[in-house]
Amino acid sequence: MAARVFSDPVARGELELILHPLIQHRWQAWLERQRSSGSPVAFVVIPLLFERDYVSCFDDVVAIGCSPATQKGRLESRGWSVDQIAARLSAQLPIDEKLRRSDAVIWNDGDLACLRDQWRLLLDRWDLVPN
């Protein structure tokens, strides 16, 4: 199915018309449960956040990015071909545009400790670091 929808924009659009409202309903319901439970923060991963114009649904947008070389290596390690990578990336805004539009950026080219430190700094900025 992925081969078809990422090579045929019409088919991808039809699939998105079916799936995106269902997916949106799920993350909105989950966020409402988080609010109702008193959770101070909740994160939702939405690859097409800007493309679907969901930005207004959130207080802040955090983009997680990495260099093109790191991204390519990670996707290749999942067994994706160069053509599959190109097809999927062309269906999204370029990462530099996502970074520009976001309120905060986590740069994920390093190791897990570096990623953890960046999240801690971000949570500290929001006064959410646990004591």
N, CA, C and O atoms as CSV, one atom per row, in Angstrom:
chain,resi,resn,atom,element,x,y,z
A,1,MET,N,N,0.826,-1.175,0.000
A,1,MET,CA,C,0.000,0.000,0.000
A,1,MET,C,C,0.879,1.251,0.000
A,1,MET,O,O,0.586,2.217,-0.705
A,2,ALA,N,N,1.966,1.235,0.797
A,2,ALA,CA,C,2.846,2.402,0.871
A,2,ALA,C,C,3.414,2.735,-0.501
A,2,ALA,O,O,3.511,3.905,-0.870
A,3,ALA,N,N,3.789,1.707,-1.256
A,3,ALA,CA,C,4.339,1.952,-2.589
A,3,ALA,C,C,3.323,2.682,-3.459
A,3,ALA,O,O,3.686,3.572,-4.229
A,4,ARG,N,N,2.072,2.314,-3.339
A,4,ARG,CA,C,1.041,2.959,-4.156
A,4,ARG,C,C,0.779,4.398,-3.712
A,4,ARG,O,O,0.779,5.309,-4.540
A,5,VAL,N,N,0.555,4.608,-2.412
A,5,VAL,CA,C,0.157,5.945,-1.974
A,5,VAL,C,C,1.294,6.953,-2.050
A,5,VAL,O,O,1.052,8.150,-2.210
A,6,PHE,N,N,2.536,6.481,-1.938
A,6,PHE,CA,C,3.636,7.432,-2.036
A,6,PHE,C,C,4.092,7.653,-3.471
A,6,PHE,O,O,4.947,8.502,-3.725
A,7,SER,N,N,3.532,6.898,-4.412
A,7,SER,CA,C,3.827,7.142,-5.823
A,7,SER,C,C,2.633,7.764,-6.552
A,7,SER,O,O,2.751,8.176,-7.706
A,8,ASP,N,N,1.491,7.830,-5.876
A,8,ASP,CA,C,0.272,8.343,-6.501
A,8,ASP,C,C,-0.387,9.363,-5.565
A,8,ASP,O,O,-1.062,8.975,-4.611
A,9,PRO,N,N,-0.198,10.655,-5.827
A,9,PRO,CA,C,-0.760,11.675,-4.936
A,9,PRO,C,C,-2.278,11.591,-4.771
A,9,PRO,O,O,-2.798,11.912,-3.703
A,10,VAL,N,N,-2.982,11.171,-5.796
A,10,VAL,CA,C,-4.436,11.042,-5.691
A,10,VAL,C,C,-4.795,9.932,-4.701
A,10,VAL,O,O,-5.666,10.108,-3.849
A,11,ALA,N,N,-4.121,8.797,-4.818
A,11,ALA,CA,C,-4.376,7.686,-3.893
A,11,ALA,C,C,-4.010,8.085,-2.469
A,11,ALA,O,O,-4.724,7.743,-1.526
A,12,ARG,N,N,-2.893,8.813,-2.306
A,12,ARG,CA,C,-2.505,9.266,-0.973
A,12,ARG,C,C,-3.570,10.211,-0.408
A,12,ARG,O,O,-3.928,10.107,0.766
A,13,GLY,N,N,-4.069,11.116,-1.221
A,13,GLY,CA,C,-5.115,12.033,-0.780
A,13,GLY,C,C,-6.376,11.302,-0.355
A,13,GLY,O,O,-6.992,11.658,0.649
A,14,GLU,N,N,-6.763,10.283,-1.110
A,14,GLU,CA,C,-7.954,9.502,-0.759
A,14,GLU,C,C,-7.756,8.767,0.571
A,14,GLU,O,O,-8.655,8.728,1.411
A,15,LEU,N,N,-6.572,8.190,0.748
A,15,LEU,CA,C,-6.280,7.490,2.001
A,15,LEU,C,C,-6.276,8.464,3.173
A,15,LEU,O,O,-6.803,8.154,4.241
A,16,GLU,N,N,-5.686,9.638,2.977
A,16,GLU,CA,C,-5.649,10.645,4.039
A,16,GLU,C,C,-7.057,11.112,4.414
A,16,GLU,O,O,-7.333,11.365,5.587
A,17,LEU,N,N,-7.950,11.228,3.426
A,17,LEU,CA,C,-9.332,11.629,3.725
A,17,LEU,C,C,-10.035,10.611,4.615
A,17,LEU,O,O,-10.921,10.964,5.393
A,18,ILE,N,N,-9.640,9.364,4.498
A,18,ILE,CA,C,-10.229,8.311,5.332
A,18,ILE,C,C,-9.563,8.281,6.709
A,18,ILE,O,O,-10.245,8.257,7.734
A,19,LEU,N,N,-8.230,8.281,6.725
A,19,LEU,CA,C,-7.503,8.058,7.969
A,19,LEU,C,C,-7.360,9.284,8.870
A,19,LEU,O,O,-7.498,9.175,10.089
A,20,HIS,N,N,-7.089,10.430,8.290
A,20,HIS,CA,C,-6.763,11.588,9.121
A,20,HIS,C,C,-7.870,12.007,10.086
A,20,HIS,O,O,-7.560,12.334,11.232
A,21,PRO,N,N,-9.127,12.015,9.691
A,21,PRO,CA,C,-10.163,12.354,10.689
A,21,PRO,C,C,-10.217,11.348,11.846
A,21,PRO,O,O,-10.443,11.734,12.992
A,22,LEU,N,N,-10.011,10.076,11.549
A,22,LEU,CA,C,-10.014,9.057,12.603
A,22,LEU,C,C,-8.823,9.247,13.538
A,22,LEU,O,O,-8.961,9.170,14.758
A,23,ILE,N,N,-7.665,9.495,12.956
A,23,ILE,CA,C,-6.459,9.706,13.759
A,23,ILE,C,C,-6.599,10.969,14.595
A,23,ILE,O,O,-6.248,10.971,15.775
A,24,GLN,N,N,-7.105,12.037,14.005
A,24,GLN,CA,C,-7.296,13.284,14.734
A,24,GLN,C,C,-8.240,13.069,15.924
A,24,GLN,O,O,-7.972,13.550,17.025
A,25,HIS,N,N,-9.313,12.367,15.707
A,25,HIS,CA,C,-10.253,12.087,16.796
A,25,HIS,C,C,-9.546,11.365,17.939
A,25,HIS,O,O,-9.785,11.677,19.106
A,26,ARG,N,N,-8.679,10.403,17.619
A,26,ARG,CA,C,-7.969,9.624,18.650
A,26,ARG,C,C,-7.035,10.504,19.470
A,26,ARG,O,O,-7.039,10.434,20.699
A,27,TRP,N,N,-6.210,11.360,18.780
A,27,TRP,CA,C,-5.278,12.166,19.571
A,27,TRP,C,C,-5.999,13.276,20.340
A,27,TRP,O,O,-5.558,13.667,21.421
A,28,GLN,N,N,-7.092,13.778,19.795
A,28,GLN,CA,C,-7.847,14.793,20.541
A,28,GLN,C,C,-8.488,14.180,21.792
A,28,GLN,O,O,-8.490,14.803,22.853
A,29,ALA,N,N,-9.021,12.985,21.674
A,29,ALA,CA,C,-9.619,12.307,22.827
A,29,ALA,C,C,-8.552,11.990,23.873
A,29,ALA,O,O,-8.788,12.138,25.072
A,30,TRP,N,N,-7.385,11.556,23.419
A,30,TRP,CA,C,-6.289,11.262,24.343
A,30,TRP,C,C,-5.850,12.533,25.079
A,30,TRP,O,O,-5.632,12.508,26.291
A,31,LEU,N,N,-5.720,13.638,24.346
A,31,LEU,CA,C,-5.339,14.898,24.984
A,31,LEU,C,C,-6.382,15.334,26.013
A,31,LEU,O,O,-6.033,15.833,27.083
A,32,GLU,N,N,-7.633,15.148,25.693
A,32,GLU,CA,C,-8.689,15.517,26.639
A,32,GLU,C,C,-8.593,14.670,27.907
A,32,GLU,O,O,-8.791,15.180,29.010
A,33,ARG,N,N,-8.292,13.387,27.758
A,33,ARG,CA,C,-8.103,12.535,28.939
A,33,ARG,C,C,-6.913,13.018,29.771
A,33,ARG,O,O,-6.959,12.987,31.001
A,34,GLN,N,N,-5.857,13.461,29.103
A,34,GLN,CA,C,-4.688,13.979,29.826
A,34,GLN,C,C,-5.054,15.241,30.598
A,34,GLN,O,O,-4.680,15.392,31.761
A,35,ARG,N,N,-5.784,16.144,29.954
A,35,ARG,CA,C,-6.228,17.378,30.629
A,35,ARG,C,C,-7.111,17.048,31.833
A,35,ARG,O,O,-6.927,17.596,32.920
A,36,SER,N,N,-8.058,16.158,31.626
A,36,SER,CA,C,-8.998,15.792,32.692
A,36,SER,C,C,-8.295,15.151,33.880
A,36,SER,O,O,-8.733,15.300,35.021
A,37,SER,N,N,-7.214,14.442,33.614
A,37,SER,CA,C,-6.488,13.776,34.698
A,37,SER,C,C,-5.529,14.719,35.422
A,37,SER,O,O,-4.912,14.342,36.418
A,38,GLY,N,N,-5.406,15.952,34.913
A,38,GLY,CA,C,-4.527,16.921,35.561
A,38,GLY,C,C,-3.087,16.848,35.121
A,38,GLY,O,O,-2.217,17.447,35.752
A,39,SER,N,N,-2.818,16.132,34.059
A,39,SER,CA,C,-1.448,16.033,33.555
A,39,SER,C,C,-0.928,17.424,33.181
A,39,SER,O,O,-1.605,18.160,32.465
A,40,PRO,N,N,0.266,17.791,33.657
A,40,PRO,CA,C,0.791,19.122,33.352
A,40,PRO,C,C,1.290,19.269,31.915
A,40,PRO,O,O,1.447,20.386,31.422
A,41,VAL,N,N,1.534,18.162,31.256
A,41,VAL,CA,C,2.054,18.214,29.890
A,41,VAL,C,C,1.689,16.923,29.168
A,41,VAL,O,O,1.587,15.858,29.778
A,42,ALA,N,N,1.499,17.037,27.879
A,42,ALA,CA,C,1.246,15.865,27.048
A,42,ALA,C,C,1.835,16.140,25.671
A,42,ALA,O,O,1.790,17.269,25.183
A,43,PHE,N,N,2.374,15.125,25.060
A,43,PHE,CA,C,2.985,15.255,23.741
A,43,PHE,C,C,2.279,14.340,22.755
A,43,PHE,O,O,1.915,13.211,23.086
A,44,VAL,N,N,2.092,14.839,21.547
A,44,VAL,CA,C,1.503,14.057,20.474
A,44,VAL,C,C,2.449,14.154,19.280
A,44,VAL,O,O,2.879,15.247,18.911
A,45,VAL,N,N,2.765,13.035,18.691
A,45,VAL,CA,C,3.635,13.014,17.512
A,45,VAL,C,C,2.745,13.028,16.273
A,45,VAL,O,O,1.970,12.100,16.043
A,46,ILE,N,N,2.866,14.094,15.477
A,46,ILE,CA,C,2.042,14.241,14.280
A,46,ILE,C,C,2.962,14.634,13.124
A,46,ILE,O,O,3.296,15.810,12.975
A,47,PRO,N,N,3.372,13.667,12.308
A,47,PRO,CA,C,4.293,13.985,11.213
A,47,PRO,C,C,3.770,15.052,10.244
A,47,PRO,O,O,4.561,15.819,9.694
A,48,LEU,N,N,2.477,15.110,10.031
A,48,LEU,CA,C,1.906,16.077,9.090
A,48,LEU,C,C,1.201,17.224,9.821
A,48,LEU,O,O,0.193,17.742,9.342
A,49,LEU,N,N,1.724,17.609,10.956
A,49,LEU,CA,C,1.121,18.656,11.782
A,49,LEU,C,C,0.885,19.939,11.002
A,49,LEU,O,O,-0.217,20.488,11.029
A,50,PHE,N,N,1.909,20.420,10.308
A,50,PHE,CA,C,1.784,21.678,9.572
A,50,PHE,C,C,0.954,21.492,8.304
A,50,PHE,O,O,0.145,22.350,7.950
A,51,GLU,N,N,1.160,20.378,7.634
A,51,GLU,CA,C,0.437,20.121,6.394
A,51,GLU,C,C,-1.069,20.008,6.625
A,51,GLU,O,O,-1.858,20.410,5.770
A,52,ARG,N,N,-1.470,19.467,7.772
A,52,ARG,CA,C,-2.884,19.306,8.100
A,52,ARG,C,C,-3.439,20.496,8.891
A,52,ARG,O,O,-4.615,20.512,9.253
A,53,ASP,N,N,-2.597,21.478,9.154
A,53,ASP,CA,C,-2.981,22.709,9.852
A,53,ASP,C,C,-3.534,22.436,11.252
A,53,ASP,O,O,-4.565,22.985,11.639
A,54,TYR,N,N,-2.834,21.582,12.006
A,54,TYR,CA,C,-3.228,21.261,13.374
A,54,TYR,C,C,-2.510,22.128,14.408
A,54,TYR,O,O,-2.741,21.958,15.605
A,55,VAL,N,N,-1.663,23.035,13.989
A,55,VAL,CA,C,-0.838,23.817,14.909
A,55,VAL,C,C,-1.684,24.528,15.961
A,55,VAL,O,O,-1.295,24.585,17.127
A,56,SER,N,N,-2.822,25.066,15.569
A,56,SER,CA,C,-3.653,25.826,16.505
A,56,SER,C,C,-4.240,24.954,17.618
A,56,SER,O,O,-4.784,25.485,18.587
A,57,CYS,N,N,-4.143,23.651,17.500
A,57,CYS,CA,C,-4.664,22.745,18.525
A,57,CYS,C,C,-3.706,22.610,19.719
A,57,CYS,O,O,-4.040,21.968,20.715
A,58,PHE,N,N,-2.517,23.218,19.615
A,58,PHE,CA,C,-1.481,23.000,20.624
A,58,PHE,C,C,-0.944,24.313,21.167
A,58,PHE,O,O,-0.918,25.330,20.473
A,59,ASP,N,N,-0.520,24.270,22.415
A,59,ASP,CA,C,0.088,25.443,23.042
A,59,ASP,C,C,1.484,25.701,22.483
A,59,ASP,O,O,1.862,26.849,22.248
A,60,ASP,N,N,2.239,24.641,22.274
A,60,ASP,CA,C,3.602,24.732,21.747
A,60,ASP,C,C,3.843,23.581,20.789
A,60,ASP,O,O,3.260,22.504,20.912
A,61,VAL,N,N,4.717,23.840,19.837
A,61,VAL,CA,C,5.117,22.808,18.885
A,61,VAL,C,C,6.615,22.602,19.023
A,61,VAL,O,O,7.401,23.545,18.923
A,62,VAL,N,N,6.996,21.355,19.253
A,62,VAL,CA,C,8.398,20.981,19.338
A,62,VAL,C,C,8.718,20.125,18.124
A,62,VAL,O,O,8.076,19.102,17.887
A,63,ALA,N,N,9.710,20.549,17.360
A,63,ALA,CA,C,10.161,19.746,16.225
A,63,ALA,C,C,11.402,18.976,16.652
A,63,ALA,O,O,12.268,19.500,17.352
A,64,ILE,N,N,11.468,17.742,16.223
A,64,ILE,CA,C,12.665,16.942,16.451
A,64,ILE,C,C,13.288,16.714,15.086
A,64,ILE,O,O,12.678,16.113,14.201
A,65,GLY,N,N,14.501,17.198,14.927
A,65,GLY,CA,C,15.164,17.108,13.640
A,65,GLY,C,C,16.540,16.493,13.742
A,65,GLY,O,O,17.100,16.346,14.829
A,66,CYS,N,N,17.067,16.143,12.603
A,66,CYS,CA,C,18.428,15.638,12.506
A,66,CYS,C,C,18.940,15.977,11.115
A,66,CYS,O,O,18.181,16.414,10.250
A,67,SER,N,N,20.215,15.776,10.913
A,67,SER,CA,C,20.806,16.066,9.607
A,67,SER,C,C,20.252,15.112,8.556
A,67,SER,O,O,19.815,14.010,8.887
A,68,PRO,N,N,20.267,15.525,7.299
A,68,PRO,CA,C,19.820,14.621,6.232
A,68,PRO,C,C,20.589,13.302,6.222
A,68,PRO,O,O,20.010,12.249,5.953
A,69,ALA,N,N,21.876,13.351,6.510
A,69,ALA,CA,C,22.677,12.116,6.510
A,69,ALA,C,C,22.219,11.167,7.616
A,69,ALA,O,O,22.109,9.961,7.397
A,70,THR,N,N,21.955,11.711,8.799
A,70,THR,CA,C,21.470,10.881,9.903
A,70,THR,C,C,20.098,10.309,9.574
A,70,THR,O,O,19.844,9.126,9.801
A,71,GLN,N,N,19.216,11.144,9.040
A,71,GLN,CA,C,17.873,10.680,8.679
A,71,GLN,C,C,17.949,9.560,7.648
A,71,GLN,O,O,17.288,8.531,7.786
A,72,LYS,N,N,18.748,9.766,6.629
A,72,LYS,CA,C,18.901,8.746,5.579
A,72,LYS,C,C,19.432,7.440,6.171
A,72,LYS,O,O,18.925,6.363,5.857
A,73,GLY,N,N,20.437,7.535,7.016
A,73,GLY,CA,C,20.996,6.337,7.638
A,73,GLY,C,C,19.988,5.594,8.490
A,73,GLY,O,O,19.926,4.365,8.462
A,74,ARG,N,N,19.203,6.335,9.244
A,74,ARG,CA,C,18.193,5.701,10.104
A,74,ARG,C,C,17.113,5.020,9.280
A,74,ARG,O,O,16.682,3.916,9.609
A,75,LEU,N,N,16.678,5.669,8.216
A,75,LEU,CA,C,15.635,5.066,7.372
A,75,LEU,C,C,16.174,3.874,6.592
A,75,LEU,O,O,15.465,2.884,6.411
A,76,GLU,N,N,17.411,3.955,6.131
A,76,GLU,CA,C,18.018,2.809,5.454
A,76,GLU,C,C,18.158,1.624,6.402
A,76,GLU,O,O,18.004,0.475,5.989
A,77,SER,N,N,18.453,1.903,7.685
A,77,SER,CA,C,18.589,0.813,8.661
A,77,SER,C,C,17.258,0.111,8.909
A,77,SER,O,O,17.232,-1.004,9.430
A,78,ARG,N,N,16.155,0.757,8.541
A,78,ARG,CA,C,14.824,0.134,8.636
A,78,ARG,C,C,14.477,-0.642,7.361
A,78,ARG,O,O,13.399,-1.225,7.245
A,79,GLY,N,N,15.412,-0.633,6.415
A,79,GLY,CA,C,15.187,-1.378,5.179
A,79,GLY,C,C,14.572,-0.561,4.056
A,79,GLY,O,O,14.160,-1.126,3.043
A,80,TRP,N,N,14.500,0.751,4.212
A,80,TRP,CA,C,13.913,1.595,3.175
A,80,TRP,C,C,14.933,1.854,2.079
A,80,TRP,O,O,16.113,2.069,2.358
A,81,SER,N,N,14.484,1.834,0.849
A,81,SER,CA,C,15.346,2.143,-0.295
A,81,SER,C,C,15.454,3.662,-0.457
A,81,SER,O,O,14.698,4.420,0.151
A,82,VAL,N,N,16.391,4.082,-1.273
A,82,VAL,CA,C,16.561,5.510,-1.561
A,82,VAL,C,C,15.265,6.082,-2.140
A,82,VAL,O,O,14.862,7.188,-1.780
A,83,ASP,N,N,14.608,5.334,-3.038
A,83,ASP,CA,C,13.353,5.797,-3.637
A,83,ASP,C,C,12.228,5.896,-2.600
A,83,ASP,O,O,11.437,6.838,-2.634
A,84,GLN,N,N,12.154,4.936,-1.686
A,84,GLN,CA,C,11.125,4.978,-0.641
A,84,GLN,C,C,11.342,6.182,0.281
A,84,GLN,O,O,10.390,6.859,0.667
A,85,ILE,N,N,12.582,6.432,0.622
A,85,ILE,CA,C,12.898,7.580,1.475
A,85,ILE,C,C,12.486,8.871,0.775
A,85,ILE,O,O,11.830,9.725,1.371
A,86,ALA,N,N,12.869,9.007,-0.476
A,86,ALA,CA,C,12.546,10.222,-1.235
A,86,ALA,C,C,11.040,10.418,-1.347
A,86,ALA,O,O,10.551,11.540,-1.210
A,87,ALA,N,N,10.297,9.341,-1.595
A,87,ALA,CA,C,8.840,9.446,-1.743
A,87,ALA,C,C,8.184,9.922,-0.449
A,87,ALA,O,O,7.299,10.777,-0.476
A,88,ARG,N,N,8.611,9.375,0.665
A,88,ARG,CA,C,8.007,9.762,1.942
A,88,ARG,C,C,8.374,11.190,2.324
A,88,ARG,O,O,7.527,11.951,2.791
A,89,LEU,N,N,9.633,11.549,2.124
A,89,LEU,CA,C,10.052,12.904,2.478
A,89,LEU,C,C,9.397,13.946,1.582
A,89,LEU,O,O,9.119,15.061,2.026
A,90,SER,N,N,9.150,13.595,0.334
A,90,SER,CA,C,8.516,14.567,-0.561
A,90,SER,C,C,7.040,14.782,-0.226
A,90,SER,O,O,6.433,15.743,-0.701
A,91,ALA,N,N,6.462,13.901,0.583
A,91,ALA,CA,C,5.063,14.038,0.994
A,91,ALA,C,C,4.925,14.944,2.221
A,91,ALA,O,O,3.812,15.208,2.677
A,92,GLN,N,N,6.054,15.418,2.756
A,92,GLN,CA,C,6.041,16.265,3.942
A,92,GLN,C,C,6.766,17.567,3.653
A,92,GLN,O,O,7.527,17.679,2.692
A,93,LEU,N,N,6.512,18.554,4.512
A,93,LEU,CA,C,7.299,19.782,4.445
A,93,LEU,C,C,8.761,19.434,4.710
A,93,LEU,O,O,9.041,18.498,5.458
A,94,PRO,N,N,9.674,20.153,4.126
A,94,PRO,CA,C,11.091,19.921,4.445
A,94,PRO,C,C,11.345,20.193,5.932
A,94,PRO,O,O,10.696,21.047,6.537
A,95,ILE,N,N,12.286,19.463,6.502
A,95,ILE,CA,C,12.552,19.577,7.926
A,95,ILE,C,C,12.941,20.993,8.318
A,95,ILE,O,O,12.564,21.446,9.399
A,96,ASP,N,N,13.683,21.708,7.476
A,96,ASP,CA,C,14.070,23.071,7.847
A,96,ASP,C,C,12.850,23.979,7.985
A,96,ASP,O,O,12.855,24.899,8.802
A,97,GLU,N,N,11.813,23.731,7.201
A,97,GLU,CA,C,10.574,24.510,7.330
A,97,GLU,C,C,9.841,24.149,8.621
A,97,GLU,O,O,9.299,25.028,9.292
A,98,LYS,N,N,9.820,22.863,8.972
A,98,LYS,CA,C,9.198,22.444,10.226
A,98,LYS,C,C,9.932,23.067,11.416
A,98,LYS,O,O,9.301,23.520,12.371
A,99,LEU,N,N,11.247,23.087,11.354
A,99,LEU,CA,C,12.037,23.679,12.440
A,99,LEU,C,C,11.735,25.164,12.563
A,99,LEU,O,O,11.586,25.683,13.669
A,100,ARG,N,N,11.644,25.837,11.442
A,100,ARG,CA,C,11.370,27.274,11.435
A,100,ARG,C,C,10.006,27.592,12.047
A,100,ARG,O,O,9.860,28.592,12.750
A,101,ARG,N,N,9.025,26.761,11.788
A,101,ARG,CA,C,7.658,27.014,12.258
A,101,ARG,C,C,7.418,26.582,13.707
A,101,ARG,O,O,6.380,26.907,14.283
A,102,SER,N,N,8.343,25.871,14.285
A,102,SER,CA,C,8.153,25.312,15.624
A,102,SER,C,C,8.558,26.294,16.710
A,102,SER,O,O,9.356,27.203,16.482
A,103,ASP,N,N,7.993,26.096,17.897
A,103,ASP,CA,C,8.325,26.926,19.053
A,103,ASP,C,C,9.649,26.515,19.685
A,103,ASP,O,O,10.339,27.340,20.285
A,104,ALA,N,N,9.996,25.257,19.553
A,104,ALA,CA,C,11.244,24.732,20.103
A,104,ALA,C,C,11.745,23.622,19.194
A,104,ALA,O,O,10.979,22.999,18.460
A,105,VAL,N,N,13.047,23.393,19.263
A,105,VAL,CA,C,13.664,22.362,18.422
A,105,VAL,C,C,14.529,21.463,19.294
A,105,VAL,O,O,15.303,21.936,20.127
A,106,ILE,N,N,14.384,20.176,19.091
A,106,ILE,CA,C,15.272,19.172,19.672
A,106,ILE,C,C,16.083,18.620,18.505
A,106,ILE,O,O,15.519,18.118,17.534
A,107,TRP,N,N,17.407,18.714,18.603
A,107,TRP,CA,C,18.270,18.231,17.521
A,107,TRP,C,C,18.752,16.840,17.893
A,107,TRP,O,O,19.432,16.657,18.902
A,108,ASN,N,N,18.396,15.866,17.074
A,108,ASN,CA,C,18.587,14.456,17.398
A,108,ASN,C,C,19.648,13.799,16.516
A,108,ASN,O,O,19.394,12.769,15.891
A,109,ASP,N,N,20.824,14.396,16.470
A,109,ASP,CA,C,21.943,13.793,15.743
A,109,ASP,C,C,22.895,13.060,16.680
A,109,ASP,O,O,23.755,12.298,16.237
A,110,GLY,N,N,22.732,13.298,17.978
A,110,GLY,CA,C,23.662,12.731,18.947
A,110,GLY,C,C,23.160,11.428,19.535
A,110,GLY,O,O,22.277,10.765,18.990
A,111,ASP,N,N,23.751,11.088,20.661
A,111,ASP,CA,C,23.367,9.860,21.349
A,111,ASP,C,C,22.169,10.107,22.262
A,111,ASP,O,O,21.669,11.227,22.368
A,112,LEU,N,N,21.731,9.057,22.907
A,112,LEU,CA,C,20.545,9.144,23.761
A,112,LEU,C,C,20.752,10.115,24.921
A,112,LEU,O,O,19.816,10.818,25.304
A,113,ALA,N,N,21.947,10.168,25.479
A,113,ALA,CA,C,22.216,11.094,26.587
A,113,ALA,C,C,22.048,12.545,26.130
A,113,ALA,O,O,21.499,13.366,26.865
A,114,CYS,N,N,22.513,12.860,24.935
A,114,CYS,CA,C,22.365,14.211,24.388
A,114,CYS,C,C,20.883,14.539,24.184
A,114,CYS,O,O,20.441,15.642,24.507
A,115,LEU,N,N,20.132,13.601,23.657
A,115,LEU,CA,C,18.697,13.796,23.454
A,115,LEU,C,C,17.997,14.029,24.794
A,115,LEU,O,O,17.159,14.923,24.914
A,116,ARG,N,N,18.340,13.232,25.787
A,116,ARG,CA,C,17.754,13.365,27.118
A,116,ARG,C,C,18.064,14.747,27.707
A,116,ARG,O,O,17.191,15.374,28.307
A,117,ASP,N,N,19.302,15.220,27.536
A,117,ASP,CA,C,19.681,16.537,28.052
A,117,ASP,C,C,18.870,17.656,27.393
A,117,ASP,O,O,18.463,18.610,28.055
A,118,GLN,N,N,18.640,17.530,26.088
A,118,GLN,CA,C,17.852,18.554,25.396
A,118,GLN,C,C,16.410,18.571,25.886
A,118,GLN,O,O,15.830,19.641,26.067
A,119,TRP,N,N,15.829,17.399,26.103
A,119,TRP,CA,C,14.463,17.341,26.628
A,119,TRP,C,C,14.403,17.943,28.032
A,119,TRP,O,O,13.464,18.665,28.367
A,120,ARG,N,N,15.409,17.640,28.843
A,120,ARG,CA,C,15.442,18.187,30.205
A,120,ARG,C,C,15.496,19.717,30.163
A,120,ARG,O,O,14.797,20.379,30.930
A,121,LEU,N,N,16.316,20.281,29.279
A,121,LEU,CA,C,16.384,21.736,29.142
A,121,LEU,C,C,15.037,22.318,28.720
A,121,LEU,O,O,14.607,23.352,29.231
A,122,LEU,N,N,14.381,21.640,27.782
A,122,LEU,CA,C,13.077,22.118,27.326
A,122,LEU,C,C,12.039,22.039,28.446
A,122,LEU,O,O,11.277,22.983,28.659
A,123,LEU,N,N,12.012,20.930,29.150
A,123,LEU,CA,C,11.067,20.795,30.262
A,123,LEU,C,C,11.371,21.802,31.362
A,123,LEU,O,O,10.458,22.315,32.008
A,124,ASP,N,N,12.647,22.084,31.573
A,124,ASP,CA,C,13.033,23.099,32.553
A,124,ASP,C,C,12.534,24.475,32.121
A,124,ASP,O,O,12.072,25.263,32.947
A,125,ARG,N,N,12.629,24.755,30.843
A,125,ARG,CA,C,12.116,26.033,30.311
A,125,ARG,C,C,10.626,26.185,30.603
A,125,ARG,O,O,10.141,27.291,30.841
A,126,TRP,N,N,9.917,25.083,30.582
A,126,TRP,CA,C,8.482,25.098,30.869
A,126,TRP,C,C,8.178,24.859,32.356
A,126,TRP,O,O,7.019,24.694,32.737
A,127,ASP,N,N,9.214,24.841,33.182
A,127,ASP,CA,C,9.067,24.580,34.629
A,127,ASP,C,C,8.439,23.226,34.901
A,127,ASP,O,O,7.587,23.096,35.780
A,128,LEU,N,N,8.858,22.219,34.149
A,128,LEU,CA,C,8.295,20.876,34.294
A,128,LEU,C,C,9.326,19.824,34.697
A,128,LEU,O,O,9.015,18.633,34.698
A,129,VAL,N,N,10.537,20.238,35.037
A,129,VAL,CA,C,11.564,19.273,35.424
A,129,VAL,C,C,11.236,18.756,36.816
A,129,VAL,O,O,11.066,19.537,37.752
A,130,PRO,N,N,11.148,17.434,36.949
A,130,PRO,CA,C,10.848,16.874,38.275
A,130,PRO,C,C,12.040,17.105,39.214
A,130,PRO,O,O,13.194,17.116,38.786
A,131,ASN,N,N,11.732,17.288,40.492
A,131,ASN,CA,C,12.788,17.502,41.492
A,131,ASN,C,C,13.452,16.205,41.866
A,131,ASN,O,O,14.363,16.194,42.694
